[in-house]
Amino acid sequence: MTETGDWNAKIIAEFRANEGRVGGGFEGAPITLVHHRGRKSGREYVSPMMYLADDDETIYVFAWKAGAPTNPDWYYNLTTSSAGSVEVGSNAHSVTVTELSGIQRDRVFEEQARRYPGFAEYADKAAGIRTIPVLALCRA
C-alpha cells in the first residue's frame, strides 16, 4: 500500500471506530468517506474528505489536493459517473454528483475557506493553474 493508501486506511478505520470523528489535524472537522468507482479500473475506492453541509440532503466536497496543479483522481471518478455513496457519521447513503460553477461555486468555496483558512491557501497555490472544483453530493 502507498503512503497515501496507508494514511487513508488509518483515517477510514478511525472514522468508522468513532462514528465519523477523527483526530489529529482533522479533529473537529466534518469528515465524510466518499465511495467512488475508478473510471478506468472499475475498482471501488473510499476517500476521506472534509465537507461542508448544506442541508440534510446535500454536502459539498472540494477537490483541493493541497493546491496541486492537477485535480485528484476521485474528482474524475465522481464526475465521470455522476454517482457514488457517502458515509457521514454512522449513516451511509447513495448520492448523485453535480459540479458547481460560477457564483454558486464561489459562494460555497468562500464559506469553506472562511471556516477553514487552509482552503484559501490551497486556492492561492493553485491560482493561475486551476480553479479548485466544488462538487455537490445530493442524497439519491
C-alpha positions in Angstrom: 0.0 0.0 0.0 1.3 3.5 -0.8 1.8 6.2 1.9 -1.4 7.9 0.8 -3.2 4.5 1.0 -1.8 3.9 4.5 -2.9 7.4 5.6 -6.4 6.9 4.1 -6.7 3.5 5.7 -5.9 4.9 9.1 -8.4 7.8 8.7 -11.1 5.4 7.5 -10.5 3.0 10.4 -10.6 5.8 12.9 -13.7 7.3 11.3 -15.6 4.0 11.5 -14.5 3.3 15.0 -15.6 6.7 16.3 -18.9 7.3 14.4 -17.4 9.7 11.9 -15.0 11.5 14.2 -11.2 11.6 13.7 -8.4 13.2 15.5 -5.1 14.8 14.5 -5.2 17.6 12.0 -8.8 16.9 11.3 -10.1 16.8 14.8 -13.5 18.6 15.0 -13.7 19.0 11.2 -16.6 17.5 9.3 -15.3 14.3 7.5 -17.1 12.1 5.1 -16.0 8.8 3.4 -16.8 9.1 -0.3 -17.2 5.8 -2.2 -16.4 6.0 -5.9 -15.6 3.7 -8.8 -12.4 4.0 -10.8 -13.4 5.3 -14.2 -10.8 3.1 -15.9 -10.3 0.2 -13.4 -13.9 -0.1 -12.2 -12.5 -0.8 -8.8 -14.2 0.7 -5.7 -12.3 3.3 -3.8 -13.0 5.1 -0.5 -11.6 8.6 0.0 -11.9 10.5 3.3 -12.5 14.2 2.8 -13.7 17.3 4.6 -17.1 18.6 3.6 -19.5 21.5 4.0 -23.1 20.6 4.8 -25.8 22.5 3.0 -28.8 20.6 4.4 -29.8 17.0 5.3 -29.8 16.2 1.6 -26.6 17.8 0.3 -23.0 18.1 1.2 -20.2 19.8 -0.7 -16.7 18.4 -1.2 -13.6 20.2 -2.6 -11.0 18.8 -5.0 -8.3 20.8 -3.3 -5.4 18.2 -3.5 -3.4 20.7 -1.3 -3.3 23.2 -4.1 -1.5 20.8 -6.6 -1.7 21.7 -10.3 -4.0 18.7 -11.0 -7.3 17.5 -9.7 -7.4 14.4 -7.5 -8.4 11.1 -9.2 -11.5 10.8 -7.1 -12.8 14.1 -8.7 -12.6 12.5 -12.2 -14.2 9.2 -10.9 -17.2 11.1 -9.4 -17.7 13.5 -12.3 -17.5 10.7 -14.9 -20.1 8.5 -13.1 -22.2 11.3 -11.6 -22.8 9.0 -8.7 -21.3 7.5 -5.6 -22.1 7.0 -1.9 -21.0 8.6 1.3 -20.6 7.7 5.0 -21.4 10.7 7.2 -21.2 9.8 10.9 -22.7 6.4 11.3 -25.0 6.8 8.3 -24.4 5.8 4.7 -26.4 6.6 1.5 -26.1 6.9 -2.2 -25.5 10.3 -3.8 -25.7 12.0 -7.2 -22.8 14.2 -8.1 -23.0 17.7 -9.6 -20.1 20.1 -10.2 -20.9 23.7 -9.1 -19.8 26.6 -11.3 -19.9 30.4 -11.3 -21.3 32.3 -8.4 -22.7 29.2 -6.7 -19.3 27.5 -6.7 -17.6 30.7 -5.5 -20.1 31.2 -2.6 -19.7 27.6 -1.4 -15.9 27.7 -1.7 -15.6 31.0 0.1 -17.7 29.7 3.0 -15.4 26.7 3.3 -12.3 28.9 3.2 -13.8 31.2 5.8 -14.3 28.2 8.2 -11.0 26.5 7.3 -8.4 29.0 6.1 -6.2 26.3 4.7 -8.6 26.1 1.7 -7.9 29.7 0.8 -4.1 28.9 0.9 -4.7 26.0 -1.5 -6.7 28.2 -3.8 -3.8 30.7 -3.8 -1.3 28.0 -4.5 -3.4 26.8 -7.5 -4.2 30.3 -8.8 -3.5 30.7 -12.5 -3.3 26.9 -12.9 -6.7 25.7 -12.0 -9.8 26.6 -10.0 -10.5 24.1 -7.2 -13.6 22.2 -8.1 -16.6 22.0 -5.8 -18.9 19.0 -6.0 -22.4 18.8 -4.6 -23.2 15.3 -3.3 -27.0 15.0 -3.1 -28.8 12.1 -1.4 -30.1 9.9 -4.2 
